Amino acid sequence: MHKRNYRGIYKLKKILGHGKVHVDKSGMCVFKITDSTTIRKYIIPLFDQCPPRGVKYYEYEIFKKGLLVMEDASLSRLEKLKKMRELKEESHKVIEVSPVVSSNLEDHSKEAKDVIEKISVDHLKAIYTRS
């Protein structure tokens, strides 16, 4: 978060009663919660009630699935690792528009895919012409 949001971050920390706030080298305010119990108890319900928009929506969903995988006691360490790798692969495929933004997903998904395909082709052409 940027400097202008520091007060909001500190207020959120005070309300939740958890987490650490620090300013990184670039001057960004960072609010960090590493305890999975706290994340599950406070952060997940907050984002379920007020979901993020755009690509962040899908990143949040993958994060939530990952948290559930890591806390699943019925899975072995290797099974957890395999599922986490699958989630990582799934995260690379996220292109769609969030359902929070629009209820007409088919139109947005098609447009997003067309744009990505065009960018990919243009990007590849640029790489090959430089060689």
N, C-alpha and C positions, 0 to 999 in steps of 0.2 A: 504494500500500500504506500501511497505517496504521503509526504509530510502533512498535507492538509487534512488527512484522515486519521492522524495520530490520536486525537481526542476520542474519536469513535472507536478505535481499536482498544484503547485503555478502558473505555466505558464497557465495551463488550467483555473484556477480561474481568472487570469488576462484577458485572451481572452474572457471568458464568461461574466465577470463582475458581477458574482453572486456566492453565496455559501460561506461556511466557511471551513477553513482548521485548523485542530488541530492534535496533536500527542497524542494517547491514552497511557494507562499505559504500554502496551506491546511494545511501541516504534513504532507502526504502524501509518503512516500518513493517516488521514481520511479526505476525501473531502465530505462535506454534503450540499445538497440542499434540503430544505424542502418546498419551495414554489411551489405549483402544476402548477401555470402559467409558472414559469421559467422552470420547468421540461418539460412541454408540448411544450414550445417554443424552447428550446435549446437542451435538453437531448434526447427527443424522436426522433427528426429528425436526430441527430447524430448517435444514435443506429439503426435507420432505414436504414441509408446510410451504416454504417459499423456494421452489426449485430454481436453479440457475438457468440462464437462457443460452441458446446457441450451442456450440460445441462443448461448453462447460457442463451442460446437462448430461451429455453422454460420458464425459470424463468422471463426473460425480457418480453416475450409475456404476461404472466400472470400479471406481474406488470402493463403493459400498459393497459390491460383490466380492472384491478382494478382502475386505475386512471380515465378511462372513466366512470366506474360505479359511482365512488365517485363524479364526476362532472356532472352527469346526473340529471338535475333539475326536470325532469318528474317523477323520482322515489321517493317514500316515503322513510323515514328513515329505516323502516322495510324491504322494498324491496331491498334497498342497502345492508343492513346487510345480507339478504338471499343470494344475488348474490356474496357478498364477501366470505361468507362461502363456496359457491360452487366453487369459484376460489381457495380457500385454499385447498379444497378436490382435485381439479384438480392438484394442485401443488405437492401433495403427489404421484401422479401417473406418474410423469415425469420420464421416463427411457430412452426414445428414443435418438438417435443421431441426432444432429442438421442438418437441410438441408443445412446449410452453409458448413459443412464439406464434405458432399458427396451427389451426386444426386441419388445414388442408395440406397434409404431409406429402401426398403424391406429387403435387406440382412442385413443391420446394425441393423434394428429393431429386426429382429429375433435373431441375435447374442446377442444383449443387453438383450433381454428377457430371453434367455437361460442362460446367465451368472447370471442374477439376480435370476432366479429360483434355480440355483445350489447353489448360495451363501445362499439363504434363507433356503434351505434344510440342507446344512452343518451347518449353524448357529443354526437352531433348534436342530439338532442332538447334537451339542456341549452343548447347554443349558440343554437338557434332560439327557445327560451323567454326567453332573456336579451335578445334583440333587440327 
